């Protein structure tokens, strides 16, 4: 069985995860013994993670979310220095209705719904 196909990419998702883990282990355990790999290892890790992300996106991993509405408060945080930017966009929705829209792993927009209590307004 081929671990690497003709494009130079790991064949299966498990082998891709193993490659990412191996690079991370070398970076952590052998950083002082292999200083040149440390510089290139970060680029290799980034490339493997990007490949994993592209495979995930291509497989339809992002599912449509039905439109929903709720009242609440929005805060903007960690503003990028310039637009447009190439980024990793993430979204997280908690059970209590809080929403985070993240850019490169940092919260960019936070939404907190109003608490439904007597006598309070949103």
C-alpha positions in Angstrom: 0.0 0.0 0.0 1.3 3.5 -0.9 1.5 5.9 2.0 2.3 8.8 -0.4 0.5 9.1 -3.8 2.0 10.5 -6.9 1.1 14.0 -6.0 3.3 13.7 -2.8 0.2 13.7 -0.5 -0.7 11.2 2.2 -3.3 8.8 0.7 -5.7 8.4 3.6 -7.0 10.7 6.3 -5.3 8.6 9.0 -1.9 8.8 7.2 -2.4 12.6 6.9 -3.0 12.8 10.7 0.0 10.6 11.3 2.2 12.9 9.2 1.0 16.0 11.1 1.6 14.2 14.4 5.1 13.1 13.3 6.1 16.7 12.3 4.7 18.1 15.6 6.6 15.4 17.6 9.9 16.3 15.8 9.3 20.0 16.4 8.7 19.5 20.1 11.3 16.8 21.0 14.1 17.6 18.6 14.0 21.4 18.2 17.5 22.0 19.5 19.1 19.0 17.7 17.5 19.9 14.3 17.3 23.7 14.2 17.0 23.8 10.4 14.0 21.4 10.5 12.3 23.7 13.1 12.1 26.5 10.5 11.0 24.2 7.7 9.0 22.0 10.0 6.5 24.8 10.7 6.0 25.3 7.0 5.5 21.5 6.5 3.0 21.4 9.4 1.1 24.4 7.9 1.0 22.7 4.5 -0.3 19.5 6.0 -3.0 21.3 8.0 -4.0 23.2 4.9 -4.3 20.0 2.9 -6.4 18.5 5.7 -8.6 21.5 5.7 -9.0 21.4 1.9 -9.9 17.7 2.0 -12.5 18.4 4.8 -14.0 21.3 2.9 -14.1 19.3 -0.3 -16.0 16.5 1.4 -18.9 18.7 2.3 -18.0 19.0 6.0 -19.6 22.3 6.3 -23.3 21.7 6.6 -26.0 24.3 5.9 -27.5 25.8 9.0 -31.1 26.9 8.9 -31.8 30.6 9.3 -32.6 31.6 12.9 -33.1 34.9 14.7 -32.6 36.1 18.3 -32.0 39.4 19.9 -28.8 40.1 21.8 -25.5 42.0 21.8 -22.6 41.9 19.5 -19.0 42.8 20.3 -16.1 43.1 17.8 -12.7 41.9 18.9 -9.3 41.2 17.4 -9.8 43.3 14.3 -7.5 42.3 11.4 -5.1 45.0 10.4 -6.2 45.0 6.8 -8.9 43.6 4.5 -9.3 41.4 2.6 -7.3 38.7 4.3 -6.7 35.1 3.6 -7.8 33.3 6.8 -9.2 30.3 8.5 -12.8 31.1 9.4 -14.6 29.3 12.2 -18.0 29.5 13.8 -19.1 28.1 17.1 -22.7 28.1 18.5 -23.3 27.1 22.1 -26.5 25.6 23.5 -27.4 28.8 25.2 -27.3 30.8 21.9 -23.9 32.4 22.2 -22.1 32.6 18.8 -18.4 33.2 18.1 -17.1 34.0 14.6 -13.4 33.4 14.6 -10.6 34.4 12.2 -7.4 32.3 12.5 -8.6 30.9 15.8 -9.3 34.3 17.4 -12.8 35.6 18.3 -13.7 38.3 15.8 -17.4 38.7 16.5 -19.1 37.5 19.7 -22.9 37.4 20.1 -24.6 37.0 23.4 -28.4 36.6 23.4 -30.6 38.6 25.7 -31.7 36.8 28.8 -35.5 36.3 28.9 -36.4 37.5 32.3 -39.4 39.4 33.5 -39.0 43.2 33.4 -35.9 43.2 31.3 -35.6 44.4 27.7 -33.0 43.7 25.1 
